[in-house]
């Protein structure tokens, strides 16, 4: 079943130096942009992360320091990535919990102020886990009856994810061929930031979801404890989380003017 799209949908996959969203870097990115008319664009770039790639990580995706030494940095590639994504919704495999948060960090480090939260995001892994609970390789075999060669290659994983989603739509009658529906279906608990440090209460107000202020309104904590805001900005939190905190802080100040 072909996807019914009202705007482009960009499937993407990252290979990285590790799994720490706040600290690790991209070493390969592949984007498959599917347009509403069915046309597709595919781009894959190796990336110099500017930090060493741990041998244990190289053992997984096969990308070593030597292989990316002469490749562009993400900051150099960021304008191209932004140009592809800016008018699109997003799709990926475990993308809501890893690829999108890490990409948001890299874009902020590259000084590209592009809020990925504004895009719909379809996480094919979540749909798969709700239906079958398997890995990407098993999903590809189960839904497409094909063996996934070159697993942990960003391009192979990206194309497999696209094919799996189309097959999921063929298999499950209750899945609507509609990006807003699929984004809602594949969403995890709704947080203000990607990392899950700031959530919502039942009234839709922004609250801390960690630490000593868990459950408390963010704007009230930041107003009563100015030093806590400074500590958060200097601590090892993701840049996007700090951006959200700054936005809440500034919105509270603006209401007083």
N, C-alpha and C positions, 0 to 999 in steps of 0.2 A: 504494500500500500504506500503510495506516495504521500508525502506530508502536505497538509493544507496550511499554507502560510499566508499571513497578511503582511509580513515583513520578513527580511532575511533571518535565517537561523544559523548561527556560527557554532559548529561543533569544534571543540578544541581539546588538546591534550598537552600536558607538560611533562617533560622529564627534568628532574631537578637534582640539586646537590644533597637533598635530604627531605625530611617531612616536617620540619619546623617552619610553619607559615611565616613567622615573624623574622626568621634569620636566614633561611635557605634561599637559593637562587635558581633561576631557570637555566638549563643547559640545552634544551631543545623545546621548540614550540611548533605545533602543527595546527593549522586552522582550515577547516572545510566549511566554506560559506555556501549555504543552499538558499537560492533565491525563490520567491513565490512562483516564478514561471518554470521552476525545475532546473534552471541553469546552476552550475556549481563552479566554484573557484577553490583551488587547493594550494596552500602555501606551507612550507616547512623550513624552519631555520634552526641551525645550530647556533648556540649562544655562548659567548665567553662570560662565565659568571663572575669573573674577577676575584674569585676565591677558589681554593683547592677543592676538587671533587674527592670525597673520601673513597678509598679503594672498595669498601663494602658497598657503596652506591654504584660505582662503576661496574661491579660484578652483577648488578641487577639490570641496568640499562645499556651497559657496554660502551658508555661514553667516558673517555678519559680526559685528563688535563691537556694532553698533547693534541687530542682531536679538536679541541675548541680554542686552542691558544691563539689562532689567527682569525677566529670568527668575530663578528661584531658583538658588542655588549648589548644588553637589553635596552639601555638608554638610547643607543643608536637605532635599534629596531622599533622602539616604542611608537614613533609616528606612523609607521606602516601598520602596526598592530591596532593602534587606535583607529586608523582610517577604515580598517576592515570591520571592527566591532561596533563603531559608534552608532550605526543605524540598525543594529541587529539585536535579536534575542540570542540566548546562549544555550548550548547543549554540551553535555559531557558525561563522563563515567566517574562517579564520585566527585563531580565537579563542584557541587554546593559546599562540600566540607573541605576540599583541598585546592583544586585547580583555580576556582574563582577567587577565594581568599588570597592565595599566593600571587596570582596575577594582579590583583588589586594592590598588593604591597609593592610589586615591581613597578607598576605604573606610577604610584606615588613617589617612589624613589627616583623615577625618571622624570619627575615633575610634570606628569600628565594628569591633570585634574579631571579624571573621567570616572564617574560613580557607577560601578557595575551593578549596584543595588537597583538601579533604575530599569535594568533589563529583566525580562522574564528569563528564568533559567530552568531548563528541563534536565533533571539528573536521571539518566538512563539506569544507573546502578540502583537507585532507589526503587524505580518501577520493577526492575528485575528482582530485587530482594523481597519486595512485597508479594511478587508473584511466584518466584522460584528459588531465591536465595542461592546464588552461585557466584563464581568469579567471571571476569570478562571473557576469558578463554572458553569457559563452560557455557556462558550466555551465547557466544558466537556459534558454538557447536549446536546448542539446543535450539536456538531460533533460526539460524541460517544454514545449519547442517554443513558447516565448513570448519576446517581447522585453522586456527589463528596462527599464522607464521609471523616471525619477527615481533612476538609479543614484547612489550616494553619499548618498542619503537613508537615514538609519538605519532608518526603518520599512519602506521598500521593500526594502532589503537583508536585513532580518530575515525578512520574509515570503518572499522569494525563497529564502533559505537553508533555511527549513522545507520549502518545496515541493521543492527539489532533493534533500534527504535522503530524502523519501518516494519520489521517483522513482528514486533510487539503489537503494533497497531493492527496487523493482520490477524494475530492470534486472539486478542482479547477484545470482545465486543463492547465491554464497558469502558474501554479507553477511548476518549474522544480525540479525533484528529484535529486538535486545536491546541496551540502553544500555551495560552493561559490555563487551560484545563490541565495539560501535562505538567506545567510548572507548579501548579498547586498540588497535583497528585504526588509529584516527586520531591516536594519540599520537606525539609525537616522542621523542627520547631522554629518558629519565626523569631529571629533576633534582629536588633537594630544594626549590629555590626556583623561581620562574617565569622569572627572567632567565637561568638557566643558569650562575651563578657557583659553585654548590655541587652536586656530583654524588654518585654512589655508585661504590664500587669493586666488584670481583667478590664480595666478602663482604657487600655491602650496607651498608658503612660510609660515613659522610659524608666526602667529600674536596673540596678546592678544585679547581676546573676552570679556573683562570686564574692568571696571574702567577707569581711566583717560587716559590710553594708548590703549584703545580699537581700534583695526584696525591697530595698529603700529607693525612693525616687532619686534619680541621678541629679536633677537640678537642685533639689533640697540639700543633698549631701555636698555638692560643689559650692553652694552658697554658704553653708554653715562651716565647712572645713576647706578653706581656700588652699591650705597646704596639701590636702589630699589630691587636688587637681594637679598641682605641681609635681607631686610624687608619681602620679599616673603617667604624666607626659615624659618623665625621665626614666621610668621603669621599662622593662623589656616587654612591652605590649606591642601588638601589631600597629603599624602606622594608620591603618584604616580605623581601628578602635580609637586611637588618639584623635583622629579627624572627627569622628562622631562626638566624642566628649567635648572637643573644642566648639563644635556647632551647637551643642546643647548649652554650653557655658555662654556663648555669645548671644544666643536667642534669649536667654534669661536676662542678660544685661540690656539687650535692646528693648525689652518690654518695660524696663524702668526709665528709659529715656523719654 
